Amino acid sequence: MNVLFEERPSRHGFRLGIATLDAEKSLNAVSLPMIEALDHRLHAWQDDPEIACVVLRASGSKAFSAGGDVRQLAEACRAHPGEVPPLARRFFADEYRLYQRLHHYRKPLLCWAHGYVMGGGLGLMQSASLRIVTPSSRLAMPEIGIGLYPDVGASWFLNRLPGKLGLFVGLSACQLNARDALDLDLADRFLLDSQQDALLHGLVQINWAEQADSQLHSLLQALEDEALAQRPSAQLLPRRERIDRLLDVADLPAAWQALSTLKDDSDPLLARAAATLDSACPLTAHLIWEQLRRAPYLALADVFRMEYTMSLNCCRHPEFAEGVRARLIDKDNQPRWHWPEVTSIPAAAIAAHFSPTWEGEHPLADLSDR
């Protein structure tokens, strides 16, 4: 299952639950067995009065999690062309249920988000109540390169970024550093990669029966004070005004064109964003525009229901399987998109991604924001 679970005793009679993603070779890609194991154990810890706090972390120095295990999904899609494979129905339902439950977890849930934190890994991080980033953290939603779209609640958390930055992050697959994450409220604390043991040591010293919130705050504040000198410089907020101006357009083709013109720009971050579009999936760009348009007034449970519909439809259409082939399987980085031109994708094809692929009640109808 590639998840390790540990219960560490506290000095005051409680225990600390530690869940460690342990698939270092795949950069801790989130798989279905991982999702099921996390859901089962974290649910049990939530109901255990002796577990006071839960820490979610990962093995290896390179990544908390570089995304979901999309290779197996893409293989299932190729085996069921034009259909929704059973694996997709189960994977996305279980993943979104887990993340929704974690958003409403009844105990402190700390996520140590070091290294690459992408796609499903970023969704998992955003589900935690205390999100910790480090000098090595690189946050991104890179789905535009594989013909999927930013899911795992990104319709909700990208829409909460200021101005057009959420749209920019989705279209550009831009990697955010720790300062960006803090500036954009995608993280809560900045600690050094070397401070994880000190954090765990401090957590087991807390008396969770008396003023635990105050003690936890003091612990994190003291550790962060030691780390702040190594906080990186901001990338996105200083560029917000220009990005807002670029993407203040009426439709997605105009946004695509605005970014594409920046290939020779003197600003390397914006030039990289333009270069990303050279081989990016035009259909994904339309889905990003539409999901952000639809989601601002949706509750989180409704966001996950919308994304479940979108995800199953992405598995039914050819772009996702082709993107994974080009990026992760054959690695030729030459995806042959079914719709290669952003201006020629039928409106009906975009709308179809928001239409149910099942009969009757929504499979995630029981999700609740209470």
Secondary structure, DSSP 8 states (H G I E B T S, - for coil): --EEEEEEE-TTS-EEEEEEE--GGGTT-B-HHHHHHHHHHHHHHHH-TTEEEEEEEESSSSEEE--B-HHHHHHHHHHSTTS--HHHHHHHHHHHHHHHHHHT-SS-EEEEE-BEEETHHHHHHHTSSEEEE-TT-EEE--GGGTT----TTHHHHTTTSSTTHHHHHHHH---B-HHHHHHTTS-SEE--GGGHHHHHHHHHHS-TTSSHHHHHHHHHHHHHHHHGGG----SSGGGHHHHHHHT--SSHHHHHHHHHTTTT-SSHHHHHHHHHTTSS-HHHHHHHHHHHHH-TT--HHHHHHHHHHHHHHHHHSHHHHHHHIIIIIS-------SS--TTS--HHHHHHTTS-SSSSS-TTTT----
